[in-house]
Amino acid sequence: MGCEHWQTLAARLRADLPDVPFLDPAERPELLTDWRGRFHGQAMVVALPRSVDEVAALIQWCRRHQVAITPQGGNTGLCGGATPGNDRPHLLLSLRMLKAIRRLYPLANLITAEAGVTVAELQRAAATCDRLFALSLASEGSATLGGVISTNAGGVHVVRYGTMRAQVLGIEAVLADGSVVSRLHGLRKDNTGYAWEQLLIGSEGTLGVVTAATVRLFPQPRWVQTVWVALPDLATVAPLFQELSATFGERLSAFELMNQEVMGLVLRHIPQVRLPWTEGIPSWSVLVELTDTVDLPGLSESANTFWQQMMERGMIAGAVLAMNETQRSQFWRFRESASEAQQREGTSLKHDIALPLAELVPFIQAAEHALVRRCPGVRIVCFGHFGDGNLHYNLFLPVEAGCALSKELTRWVHDEVVRRDGSFSAEHGIGQLKVGEMRRYKNPAELALMQRIKKALDPEGLLNPGKVIPMDEVVL
Ligand SMILES: Cc1cc2nc3c(=O)[nH]c(=O)nc-3n(C[C@H](O)[C@H](O)[C@H](O)COP(=O)(O)OP(=O)(O)OC[C@H]3O[C@@H](n4cnc5c(N)ncnc54)[C@H](O)[C@@H]3O)c2cc1C
């Protein structure tokens, strides 16, 4: 805990709101560090409200006492957004106890749930009425609804269902003045003024605290074909994606690229995973999933014919179809272990980038050439959601490489991405990790607009200060 002043404030908060559960941060130090262990913060106290009214009361109290608020869900974010700063008194506002599923409504294909419900719990709730909550990501056992909305999370099914922005039909939130705004009815048509909830999606807790949301559900797929494809070389990946989109349209539900380095790391660090090939690790592979809500006669046969044709045309070097649900889970477990395997390997330079589809392969080729020349011995871990134009492009540097070289390589990657009309933050957000990149790359007029929005909604700068946009200098 920080200074005596913080302790006095914490004691007063506990006394003023005796019904709210609190924790001393010393009891749960892991809540003050981000998932990657890169950022460490301090909080005067951790609050675990159980209702929107308790969240509102906490925020009103913080406003009265000028205490900063860091909202936190599952703490799986990768940019330090849920880690408080060290510079002033912070309340760590954990939304984990907001756990109610308020409404499950299969007729309208929607579910209304509170912010602390995890993605996996939402998926299970949807399945009880034969529906699908389409977001799927490796952190789904811990990541919460409030967290995935606040980061506009993506995951492996964006190519078919879109990011969280496409899933959200309505939000209930507490604003910086403690007022509660709510539009949870889930109407598909409601043109009554500004869509304020769209502002909260992806705002990483800087504009309001999400306490509940209504999100879209879809019919459960009845036909699923999961295929792990080895590529002859990188050049065939974009034509393969194009053939799949043209042939299967919306049935294409996932298209996940992995390079040899990431497959090697998963094999080294994750127990009981294996590749479906005996000839060693291919230089590139793609995990493809095709789905349909109807198991139409002939669908499997036409998909099999497609793969046969791709082999004959030299577009793929091999394809293994998951024969049952167990094998499908094994394929996905391999792909979803990529982040964990890297973490076990050690510290890497991470880049969560998006590029126009036509630029992905030219970028990968140019980057390998430039980075290996600048830093011989660098290991490039490249994988991700190729179908969304999103790559996780991570670098393990030789031990002798210093901090200056790390910065130079990240600068090179982000400069090159932006030069190709891409984004330096595709799905993980900005948090505190990339505030400097916002300053460097974001168009000044856009940055100024964001600052005006922030000032309008949070004039005292209490909600997650130091995250997303630089507020220390006014751009316009
Ligand atoms: C192994 C692993 C795999 C991942 N894979 C993907 C992936 O494929 N795609 C992807 O997009 N992301 C991925 N992520 C990162 C992703 O951002 C998070 O998993 C998820 O979106 C964060 O949810 P959370 O509840 O843990 O939020 P937290 O980490 O707790 O918070 C994230 C941000 O949201 C804010 N926040 C949290 N809850 C609220 C709330 N209720 N109201 C307002 N603000 C709030 C926090 O202040 C913080 O700024 C992965 C992370 C891990 C660890």
The ligand as an ORCA input file, in Angstrom:
! r2SCAN-3c Opt
* xyz 0 1
  C      -3.925    -16.259    -23.346
  C      -4.619    -15.024    -23.861
  C      -5.196    -15.034    -25.111
  C      -5.846    -13.902    -25.601
  N      -6.397    -13.965    -26.841
  C      -7.043    -12.888    -27.317
  C      -7.651    -12.943    -28.607
  O      -7.583    -13.926    -29.321
  N      -8.320    -11.846    -29.012
  C      -8.408    -10.709    -28.247
  O      -9.038     -9.750    -28.672
  N      -7.819    -10.640    -27.046
  C      -7.151    -11.684    -26.561
  N      -6.557    -11.612    -25.329
  C      -6.562    -10.316    -24.603
  C      -7.932     -9.822    -24.259
  O      -7.904     -8.404    -24.272
  C      -8.504    -10.250    -22.960
  O      -8.450    -11.631    -22.752
  C      -9.936     -9.770    -22.693
  O     -10.478     -8.935    -23.662
  C      -9.876     -8.956    -21.445
  O     -10.914     -9.333    -20.579
  P     -10.697     -9.200    -19.010
  O     -12.014     -9.410    -18.371
  O      -9.597    -10.040    -18.538
  O     -10.313     -7.642    -18.885
  P      -9.173     -6.978    -18.019
  O      -7.839     -7.469    -18.418
  O      -9.507     -7.060    -16.589
  O      -9.321     -5.448    -18.499
  C      -9.020     -5.063    -19.813
  C      -9.359     -3.569    -19.987
  O     -10.759     -3.379    -19.885
  C     -11.087     -2.553    -18.758
  N     -12.261     -3.153    -18.127
  C     -12.399     -4.426    -17.658
  N     -13.653     -4.619    -17.236
  C     -14.322     -3.450    -17.419
  C     -15.641     -3.020    -17.181
  N     -16.553     -3.834    -16.666
  N     -15.972     -1.745    -17.506
  C     -15.058     -0.894    -18.030
  N     -13.784     -1.252    -18.276
  C     -13.429     -2.516    -17.977
  C      -9.846     -2.542    -17.884
  O      -9.741     -1.335    -17.151
  C      -8.749     -2.677    -18.915
  O      -8.469     -1.424    -19.494
  C      -5.906    -12.720    -24.805
  C      -5.335    -12.716    -23.532
  C      -4.696    -13.848    -23.060
  C      -4.105    -13.815    -21.689
*
